[in-house]
């Protein structure tokens, strides 16, 4: 079973940047699509970005496209989310996920991290 641990969240001013990291516990990570989702209190878990195992395919939510970049390092079992030009509306908990497909569909991801809080002040 893949275990995922996120880090890198915190407090930043609007317009600033943060880099989220996700460490995976198993070698099977290297053949998994990896995604980032976010969830505000009282709302559903929202797709942010995903990347194929080879890094050859990526998808982004319209709300973050051009500001966020997903990447991965299979040798280190790591996936990253570089977040630039952050806005107050990006404030929420961010989750890392592993699955078999490059998709925006939450239910297609089998494993989830515990989440990391990102807060953007205005």
Order of alpha helices (4+ residues) and beta strands (2+ residues): beta-beta-beta-beta-beta-beta-beta-beta-beta-beta-beta
